[in-house]
Amino acid sequence: MNIQVGIITISDRASRGLYDDLGGPALKKASEGYGWKVLGETLVPDDKRDIQRAIRELIAKGCHLILTTGGTGVALRDVTPEAVREIAVRELPGFGEVMRYESMKITPNAILSRNLAAVVEKTLVICLPGKPSGAVECLGFVVGAIPHCVEVLHEVPTSC
């Protein structure tokens, strides 16, 4: 199955043009490196409604996988996990657990991360850190499970 991806950068400052979005382009490059097709990219502020709208718009474009970067920390404006949980049909806690575990080998601050994955409609949404290198690293920690998950969500016959 050819995985079609949407990428959402969540940042108040980048959405206001105060600095360039580096996380979205880094995830696009990584996604294309995995052989996935990026159908859409968007940049939104740290706002639940904007995040949810962006996810729904990318699902409507046909995305099987949505990668978010930003809003997973402990700052008061970091609301990405809450926004996703409100529209998810189920959470997949193993993704966040693995991302934090592997990231702890790199930085002790990984314990503060609230990375997660959830299913919204029939789309896998993975919430990654805002730091570009952290987003790409965390995606790499879980990439092996993504194709099977997407296939199951789209009722493609699998070996399980």
URBEL-V836635 format. One record per residue. N is the residue number from 1. RES is the residue in one letter. PHI is phi in degrees with one decimal (NA if undefined). Layout:
# URBEL-V836635
N_RES_PHI + N_RES_PHI
This chain:
# URBEL-V836635
1_M_NA + 2_N_-80.3 + 3_I_-81.2 + 4_Q_-103.8 + 5_V_-117.0 + 6_G_-119.5 + 7_I_-125.4 + 8_I_-123.7 + 9_T_-94.6 + 10_I_-115.4 + 11_S_-162.4 + 12_D_-60.7 + 13_R_-66.9 + 14_A_-66.3 + 15_S_-68.5 + 16_R_-92.1 + 17_G_79.0 + 18_L_-78.4 + 19_Y_-158.0 + 20_D_-75.0 + 21_D_-72.3 + 22_L_-106.4 + 23_G_-68.0 + 24_G_-59.4 + 25_P_-60.4 + 26_A_-64.8 + 27_L_-70.6 + 28_K_-62.6 + 29_K_-61.3 + 30_A_-63.1 + 31_S_-60.4 + 32_E_-64.5 + 33_G_-64.6 + 34_Y_-84.1 + 35_G_86.4 + 36_W_-88.9 + 37_K_-102.1 + 38_V_-86.2 + 39_L_-89.2 + 40_G_-165.7 + 41_E_-135.0 + 42_T_-148.1 + 43_L_-129.7 + 44_V_-133.3 + 45_P_-73.8 + 46_D_-73.8 + 47_D_-143.9 + 48_K_-53.4 + 49_R_-62.6 + 50_D_-65.1 + 51_I_-64.4 + 52_Q_-63.3 + 53_R_-62.1 + 54_A_-63.0 + 55_I_-63.1 + 56_R_-62.5 + 57_E_-64.8 + 58_L_-70.9 + 59_I_-63.1 + 60_A_-63.2 + 61_K_-77.3 + 62_G_104.3 + 63_C_-71.1 + 64_H_-87.9 + 65_L_-137.2 + 66_I_-121.2 + 67_L_-108.6 + 68_T_-108.0 + 69_T_-130.2 + 70_G_108.4 + 71_G_78.1 + 72_T_-106.5 + 73_G_-87.9 + 74_V_-108.6 + 75_A_-64.7 + 76_L_-59.8 + 77_R_-83.4 + 78_D_-78.5 + 79_V_-123.4 + 80_T_-57.9 + 81_P_-59.6 + 82_E_-65.7 + 83_A_-61.4 + 84_V_-69.0 + 85_R_-58.2 + 86_E_-64.0 + 87_I_-112.9 + 88_A_-80.8 + 89_V_-88.9 + 90_R_-163.1 + 91_E_-101.2 + 92_L_-116.5 + 93_P_-63.7 + 94_G_-58.7 + 95_F_-60.9 + 96_G_-63.2 + 97_E_-61.3 + 98_V_-66.4 + 99_M_-60.7 + 100_R_-67.6 + 101_Y_-58.9 + 102_E_-68.6 + 103_S_-68.7 + 104_M_-62.2 + 105_K_-72.5 + 106_I_-102.9 + 107_T_-147.0 + 108_P_-66.7 + 109_N_-72.0 + 110_A_-59.7 + 111_I_-63.9 + 112_L_-84.9 + 113_S_-73.3 + 114_R_-116.9 + 115_N_-57.3 + 116_L_-157.7 + 117_A_-133.9 + 118_A_-152.0 + 119_V_-103.2 + 120_V_-117.8 + 121_E_57.2 + 122_K_-116.2 + 123_T_-115.3 + 124_L_-83.6 + 125_V_-114.8 + 126_I_-117.3 + 127_C_-97.0 + 128_L_-110.9 + 129_P_-62.2 + 130_G_-80.4 + 131_K_-68.8 + 132_P_-52.7 + 133_S_-65.3 + 134_G_-67.1 + 135_A_-63.8 + 136_V_-67.6 + 137_E_-60.7 + 138_C_-63.5 + 139_L_-60.0 + 140_G_-62.2 + 141_F_-68.8 + 142_V_-116.7 + 143_V_-57.1 + 144_G_-62.8 + 145_A_-89.9 + 146_I_-65.8 + 147_P_-57.1 + 148_H_-63.8 + 149_C_-59.9 + 150_V_-62.1 + 151_E_-61.3 + 152_V_-62.5 + 153_L_-63.1 + 154_H_-102.2 + 155_E_56.5 + 156_V_-79.6 + 157_P_-56.7 + 158_T_-124.8 + 159_S_-79.4 + 160_C_-91.1
